[in-house]
Amino acid sequence: MVDGGPYDPDKAYKDSKLCNLVFTASAAEKWAASGIQVDAFSPGLIPSPNGFFRNQNQLFAKAFSTIAGVAGVSETNAFGGAAMAYMAVAPELPKSTGGWYDSYPPGKHQLAVHQPSTEAQNKDEQAQLWELSAKLTGLA
């Protein structure tokens, strides 16, 4: 964990989502003048035992997929792929940059744009993550 605490899978997952939004905001700002559009995307919960959950215990994966489907909160592999492809080529998407797109409401196979959280908009955190990323990748 970046903060030095013990590894916590739930926190790691949430931190990775926050880092995606923080990095997106930095990249959108840095590349806006060049005309490069940068957005974040989450396809929603896709609990397919043959997709993202393929490395999980298959009994768990099938049960979780069934429960999520019955609860009406899951998306499909097809929706996730189609939504990403749409974002890449749709001329009607706003020409603004730094958006966060996901499936909303959950399980309804609809793409929505949201304002990133206050923390994701924190300029100090954006600069810190950008600098750390550059160092870790050998670009700084």
C-alpha positions as CSV (number, residue, x, y, z in Angstrom):
1,M,0.0,0.0,0.0
2,V,1.3,3.4,-0.9
3,D,0.6,4.8,2.5
4,G,2.8,2.1,4.2
5,G,-0.1,0.2,5.7
6,P,-0.6,-3.5,5.5
7,Y,-2.1,-4.9,2.2
8,D,-5.8,-4.8,2.2
9,P,-7.4,-6.1,-1.1
10,D,-10.6,-4.0,-0.7
11,K,-8.5,-0.8,-0.1
12,A,-6.2,-1.7,-3.0
13,Y,-9.2,-2.1,-5.3
14,K,-10.7,1.3,-4.2
15,D,-7.2,3.0,-4.4
16,S,-6.7,1.7,-8.0
17,K,-10.1,3.2,-9.0
18,L,-9.2,6.5,-7.4
19,C,-5.7,6.4,-9.1
20,N,-7.4,5.9,-12.5
21,L,-9.5,9.1,-12.0
22,V,-6.5,11.1,-10.6
23,F,-4.3,10.0,-13.5
24,T,-7.1,10.8,-16.0
25,A,-7.5,14.3,-14.6
26,S,-3.7,14.9,-14.9
27,A,-3.4,13.6,-18.4
28,A,-6.5,15.5,-19.5
29,E,-5.0,18.7,-18.3
30,K,-1.5,18.1,-19.6
31,W,-2.7,17.1,-23.1
32,A,-5.8,19.3,-23.5
33,A,-3.9,21.8,-25.7
34,S,-2.8,19.0,-28.1
35,G,-6.4,18.0,-28.8
36,I,-6.0,14.6,-27.1
37,Q,-9.1,13.6,-25.2
38,V,-8.6,11.6,-22.1
39,D,-11.5,10.0,-20.2
40,A,-11.9,7.3,-17.6
41,F,-14.2,4.3,-18.1
42,S,-15.6,1.6,-15.9
43,P,-17.9,-1.0,-17.5
44,G,-19.7,-1.7,-14.3
45,L,-19.9,-5.1,-12.5
46,I,-19.3,-7.9,-15.1
47,P,-19.1,-11.0,-12.9
48,S,-18.8,-13.5,-15.8
49,P,-17.1,-16.7,-14.7
50,N,-15.5,-16.8,-18.2
51,G,-14.4,-13.1,-18.1
52,F,-13.0,-11.0,-15.3
53,F,-13.8,-13.7,-12.8
54,R,-12.1,-16.5,-14.7
55,N,-9.3,-16.8,-12.2
56,Q,-11.7,-17.0,-9.2
57,N,-13.0,-20.2,-7.7
58,Q,-15.5,-21.2,-10.3
59,L,-18.2,-22.2,-7.8
60,F,-18.0,-18.8,-6.3
61,A,-17.8,-17.1,-9.7
62,K,-20.9,-18.8,-10.9
63,A,-22.8,-18.2,-7.7
64,F,-21.8,-14.5,-7.6
65,S,-22.7,-14.0,-11.3
66,T,-26.1,-15.6,-10.7
67,I,-26.8,-13.5,-7.6
68,A,-25.7,-10.2,-9.3
69,G,-27.9,-11.1,-12.3
70,V,-30.9,-11.8,-10.1
71,A,-30.3,-8.6,-8.2
72,G,-30.2,-6.7,-11.5
73,V,-26.8,-5.0,-10.9
74,S,-24.5,-6.8,-13.3
75,E,-23.5,-5.8,-16.8
76,T,-22.6,-8.1,-19.7
77,N,-19.3,-8.6,-21.5
78,A,-21.0,-7.4,-24.6
79,F,-22.2,-4.2,-23.0
80,G,-18.7,-3.5,-21.5
81,G,-17.0,-4.0,-24.9
82,A,-19.6,-2.0,-26.8
83,A,-19.5,0.9,-24.4
84,M,-15.7,1.1,-24.7
85,A,-15.9,1.0,-28.5
86,Y,-18.6,3.6,-28.5
87,M,-16.4,5.9,-26.4
88,A,-13.5,5.5,-28.8
89,V,-15.4,6.4,-32.0
90,A,-18.7,8.2,-31.2
91,P,-18.7,11.7,-32.8
92,E,-21.6,12.8,-30.5
93,L,-19.6,12.4,-27.3
94,P,-18.7,15.8,-25.7
95,K,-15.4,17.1,-26.9
96,S,-14.5,17.9,-23.3
97,T,-11.8,15.9,-21.7
98,G,-11.3,14.4,-18.2
99,G,-14.7,12.7,-18.0
100,W,-15.6,9.6,-16.0
101,Y,-17.9,7.2,-17.8
102,D,-19.6,4.2,-16.3
103,S,-22.7,2.1,-16.4
104,Y,-25.5,3.9,-14.6
105,P,-27.8,3.0,-13.2
106,P,-26.1,-0.3,-12.4
107,G,-27.3,-3.3,-14.4
108,K,-29.3,-1.2,-16.9
109,H,-26.8,-1.3,-19.8
110,Q,-26.6,2.5,-20.0
111,L,-23.5,4.7,-20.3
112,A,-23.4,7.8,-18.2
113,V,-20.8,10.5,-17.5
114,H,-20.1,11.8,-14.0
115,Q,-18.0,14.4,-12.3
116,P,-15.0,12.8,-10.6
117,S,-14.9,12.9,-6.7
118,T,-13.5,15.9,-4.9
119,E,-10.4,13.8,-4.0
120,A,-9.9,12.8,-7.6
121,Q,-9.8,16.6,-8.5
122,N,-7.2,17.3,-5.9
123,K,-4.3,19.0,-7.8
124,D,-1.7,18.1,-5.3
125,E,-2.6,14.4,-5.5
126,Q,-2.7,14.6,-9.3
127,A,0.9,16.0,-9.3
128,Q,2.1,13.5,-6.8
129,L,0.7,10.5,-8.7
130,W,2.0,11.9,-12.1
131,E,5.5,12.2,-10.6
132,L,5.4,8.8,-9.0
133,S,4.1,7.2,-12.2
134,A,6.9,8.9,-14.2
135,K,9.5,7.7,-11.8
136,L,8.2,4.1,-11.7
137,T,8.1,3.9,-15.5
138,G,11.5,5.4,-16.0
139,L,10.1,8.6,-17.7
140,A,11.5,10.9,-15.0
